[in-house]
Amino acid sequence: MFSHGDDMDVVRFCFALTACALFLTACEIPSGTSESKVEKVVESCEATAVPDRYIVRWKDGSYTRENADSREALIRDVIKPNDEQIEFAENDQLIRIEKPVVVQSSASYDPAPANWGQERTGAVDAWAKGITGEGIIVAVVDSGVDVNHPQLRAQMAVNSAEVINGIDDDKNGYIDDVIGWDFSSGSPYVNDGSGHGTHVAGIVAADHTKGTVKGVAPKAKILPLDFMGDDGYGTIGGGIEAMYYAAKRGAKVVNASWGGSRCSRALRTAIENLSKQGVLFISASGNGDEYGRGENLDLSPTYPAAFAVGLQISVGASSFTDTMEGFSNYSRKLVHLLAPGSDIFSTYPENSTRYQQGTSMATPFVAGAAALVWSHRPRATADQVREALLSSVDYGNFPVVTGGRLNITRAIEKIEALVPDEAP
């Protein structure tokens, strides 16, 4: 995710946003007017605001991305003509992902065994019982996925209602979206310029029969949703659109190994809306400060991890020695559990594999675990799956809500207790 040296470095911003600033902004314009519906950008958020692009939240729960030369133009051309239908609008915000560091590049590097996290968390035990994640779609909202990687090619969630013919066959607003969508370019052709999303996808569901990476939920399907351009930049608006698309495509789980900003009210409400639709939102806690030192999110919040809303699960990183990684952000109120996040072996573009580390790698372990638990009890609610995951950890007195690290074996036992009878 967004860290010193690991896999992802998201622009850190908006820490100066205070309750006083919000109060002053709200008082500048009388409430109830069209002008009051467009939130002004506080000074600390100006550097990452996209000046001519806005996110509009409509009262029916939908979002649109609108282009306008200025705040005044947005009010004139979009807000006033649709005043009764619009809840609020805000400037879109940039997110930047750096290419991850390949930890195996050092000649002296001695990594942990490949697939150690799958062994440690009990995924191997689930596979032995025939629990593989079948029937569950996990949306990887990220930098894209190499959909032609041998261990991922057969793992993609195919939209059978669409064919590649230049026509929106299923009339969902996306033409030829047979396999995912690129929200940064508006294209059905997903690729991965950074390798980040491909690595994440492999942790979730790499095909065991086609290579050495052992996906946590090998029969789950990946929905690859790209909202990052080739330059490494994406926007909150693109991420929200991808999340909503995921829900419409039937994803039970959204993996968000990236970070945003408290500047975005829209991002928070979008996650809340996913929860209302019964979708689990799994987010990375973040990889610490500019020196790679993990931070307490109570004091230095990073988003979306620190929203802690609805069916969200925020994930920190544990090590091969079952300690919390020094780079991992933490919080006894906002970060729910740890999962393996160092020396993680997974798929990479151009038919390759690599070791990487970060909370970005820990997050898909939990997403994959959710797929295993849900596939074992398809009638379970999202709340029950979340409860099973969080109430079954290996306790280690870690500074997170549960105090523990992911344990899939116990989570499966818990869901069996919560949903004992699968008969209709």
N, C-alpha and C positions, 0 to 999 in steps of 0.2 A: 504494500500500500504506500502511503505517502511518508517516506522515511529517509533518514540518512543512509545512503548507500545500499539499501536493500532492493526492493522491487518497484517502489512507486513513491513519487515525491510530489504530493499535491500542494498547490499554492496554499500557504497558511495565511488566513486573513480573517478579519472581522473580530479580533480579540478585544478591540477597544469598544465594541458595541456594548453599551450599558443601558440600564433601565432608564436613566435620566435622558439619554440620547433618544430613546424610543418615545419617551413622554414628550419631549420637546418637539419631535417630528410630528407626533400625532396632534399637537396643539396648534400647528401652523395653519391648518385648514379646517374649517368647520366640518364636523362629521355629517355623513348623509349626502354629501355632494359628490359629483363625479370625480372631482379633483382628489377628494379624500380616499378614493379607492385605489389610487396609484401610489404605492409606497415610495417615499423618497429614499435615495441611497445615502446612508450616513457616510461621513468622510472616510472612515476606516475601511469602507467597502468599495470606494470609488475605483481603486486600481484594478479590480477584477470584474467590475460591472461591464457588461456588453452594452455600449451606449445606445445602439439602435435596435436592440432586440429585447422583447418583453415576454414574460410568462403571464398569461391571463387565466385566472381561476374563475370558472363559471359556476353559477348556483346549482346546476345539475350535477356537479362533481367532476366535470371534464376540465381539461386544460388545453390551451392553444398557445403556440408561439407566434407572436406578432412582431412584424418589423415596423418601426416608426423612426423618423428622423430625430424626434425629441419627445420628452414627456408630454409636452403640450400637444404635439401632433397625435400621440396615442389617445389622449383624452378626447380630442376633437373627432378623430376618425373611427375610434373603436369603442371607447368607454361611453361617451354620451349617446351614440345611436343605440347602444345595447345596455343602457344603464341598469335596467331592471333585472337583466339576466346575469350580470357580472358581480362576483363577490369581491375580488381584489385583483390587482396587477402589480408586478414588480419587475425590475430590471433582471434579465438573465445574468448568470454569473459564470465565470470561467473556472474550469478545473484543468490542471496540467499533470500529466503522468510522464515521468522520466522513464527511459528504458531501464529495466531492472539489471542489477549487477549479477553476473553469473558467478556464483560462489565457487564453482569447480575450476575456475580459470587459473587459480594459483597452483603451481607445481607441487607445493608443499601441503596443499589442502587435503585433509583426510576426512571425508564426509561420513555421516552416520550411514548405516545400511539402507539401501534403497527400500522404499515402502515400509520403513520402520513405524511410521505413524499409523498405518493400517493395522499392523500387528498390535501396537500399544493400545489403541482405542477399542479393539475387539471387532473391527470390521471383518477380519478373517473368520472369526467364529460365526458371524452372521452368514457369510457366504457358505460355510459348511452346512448350515441349516436350510440353504436354498433361499435365503433372504438377500435379494440383489438390487432392490430399487425398481423392479419392473412396474411399468404403468405410471411412473412419476416423472413429470417434466420439471427440470431445474433450469431457470433462466440465468445465464451468465451475462449480466449487464456490465460491460467492460470495454476493452480495447478491440474486441472482435475475437474470433477463433479461426485457426487454420482448419477449415471444415474438411480438408482433404488429407489431414494427417491419418496415417494408417490406423492408429488406435482411437481415432475420433470419428472417422468417416461414417461408420454405421451407427454412431451414437446420437446423431442429430435428430431433433424432433421435426418430422416432415409434416407440412401443411398439405394434407391430401385434398383439400378443397381448392387448391390453386395449382395451375400449371404455368410453365414459362412460355407465355404467348403474347406478352405486352398488354394483357387485359387483367383487370381486377376481378378475377372469377368469383371470389367469395365476397366481394363488395365490402371489404373491411377498410378500404382506403389505402391499401398497399398493393402495388402491382407486382406480380410474380414473386411474392414472398413465400416461396416454397420452403426455404431454410433460413429463418431469421431475417434480420434487417439491419442495415447500416444507417443509423439515425444522424450521423454526422454528414453524410453525403446524399441521403435520400435514395439509397440503392438497395436492391435485394441481394446484392453480391457482397457477402461478408468475408473479410480477410483480417489479418492481425499484423499490423506493422511493428508492434512492440514486443510481442511474444507473451505479454502478461496474461491476456485472456485465455490463450491456449494452455498455458501452465495451470491456470485456475480450473479450466474445463477438464483437464486430465486428472486432477485430484478428485474431482467429483465423479467422473464416469468413464475413465479410460478403459477400453476393451482389453480384458486380460488375455485374450487369445491371439492378439495381434502384436504384442510387444512386451516390454519388461515393466511398464508402469501398471500398477494395480489400482484402478479407480475405486473409490470407496463404495460407490453404488453402480456396478458395471452394467446393469440392465436399465438404469434410469436413462432418460433422454435429455440431451442438452439443447436448449434454445439459445443460439448465439445472437446476442444483441450488442451491436457496436455503437458507442456514442462518442468515440474519440477519433479525431482526424489523424492523418499520417504525421502531422506536426506535433502530436502528443497532447493536443488541447481538445477539450470537450466542454460542454455546458450543462448546467443543472437542468435546463429545459429539455435537452436531448435525453438526459438520464431519466427524467420524469416520463417522457413520451415512451421510452423503452420499457419502463416499469409497467405502464398501463397496457402497452401492447402485450407484455408477458402475461398479464392476468387474462386478457381476452383470448390468448392462445392456450389457456388452460394450465399455465405453470402453477404448481403448488408452492414452489420455493423460488425466491429471487436471491441470487448471490451478488452482494455489492462489496467487492474488494477495492473500495476507493473512498475518498473523502470529499466533503463539500463544505458548506459554510452555514453559520447561524444567520447569515444575511438572507437566507432563503426560507421564507414562510411557506412557499409553495412546496418545497421538498418535504417538509414535515407533514403537511396535510396530505401529500401524495402517499407517504408511507402509512398514514392513518387510514387512508382509503383502501390501500391494499389489505390492511388488517380486516376491514369491514367485509372484504371479499373472500376472507379466509386464506390469504396468501402469507406465508412466512417470509419475513425480510431479514436476511442474515448479513450483518455488516461487520467490517473489520474495525477494530478499536484504534488502529493507527500505530505507527512505528516511532513515536517519540519526537524529540526536538531535533534541531539541526545537527546535533552531535550524536544522534542515535540513542539518546537516553529516554527510556519510557517515562511518560508523564501521567499524572493523576487527572483524569478527565473532569473531576469535580472542580479542579482549579484551572485547567487549561483545556476546555472542551473542544472536541473535534467532531464534525458532523459528516454523515448522519449517525455515527456511533452514539453520540451523546443525547440524541433525541429520546431514546428509551420509551417509545410509544407502541401501543397495540401489540401486535405479534412479532415485534422486532427482537432479534437476538444479536447482541454485540459480542465479538469474539477477540480475545487476546491470544498470544502465542506462547506455547510451552516448548521445552527443549527435549532432546534425546534423554537427558538425565532427569526428566520430570521436574524441572524447575521452570519458573516463569522467565522467559527471555528478557534480557536487559533492555532491549529496544521496544518492548511491548507496552503500549498504554494500558492503563488499568483504572479501576474504580469499583468500590464496593457497592455503588448505587447504579452505575451505568453500564459496566462491562459484565456480562453474565457468566462467562466461563472461558477457560483456556482450551486450546486444541493445538496439535503439533504444527509448529511454524518455523522450525529451523531445519536445514539440511533436507529440504523436501524435494524429492525426485519426481518429475512429471514431464508431460509432453511439451514440445516446443516446435515452432514452425519449421517447415522444410524437413519433415519426417525425422526430427531429432528429439532428444531428451536432454534435460538439464536439471541441476540442483539450484534451487532458489530458496530464499527465506524472507519472512515477514508475516505480519498479521493477514496480509492478502492470501497467504498460503494456508493459514489456520482456518480462515472463514469457510473455504469450500469443504474442509473436513466436516464441519457442522452441517453444511448444506447437503452433503452426501449422506451424512448420518440421518438427517431428516427424511431423505428419500427412502432409506432402508426401513426406518421405523414406519413411515406412512404406507409403504408397499406391503408391509407385514400386516397392517390393519387399515385397509383402504377406507373403512367407514369411520375412522377416527377423525375428530375435528382438528383444525390447526392448533387450537388451544391445548388439546390433549397431546399432540405431537410435541409441542413446545414444552409442556409440563414433563413429558417423559424424558426429554433431553436434559432439562435443567435439574430435575430431581434425582438424577442417577449418576452424577459425576463421581470420579475418584477424588475424594476430598484431600486437599493439600494445604489448607489455610492460605491460599493465594488471595491477593487483594482484589477479588472480584465478587460479584453478587453471591454465587454459589460456593465460592471458596475452592472450586475444583476444576478438574480437567475432564474433557469429554470421555464417556465410557459407553460405547454402543451396545455392548452386551447387556448392561444393566438397563439401558434405555429400552431395549426390546422387551426385557422382562417387565418393565414398568408399563409399556403400552399394552401388553397382554393382560395386565391387571386392570388397567383402565377400560379396555375394550375386550372383555373376555370372550364374547360370543360373536362370531362373524356371520351367523345365520341371519338372513333378512327378516 
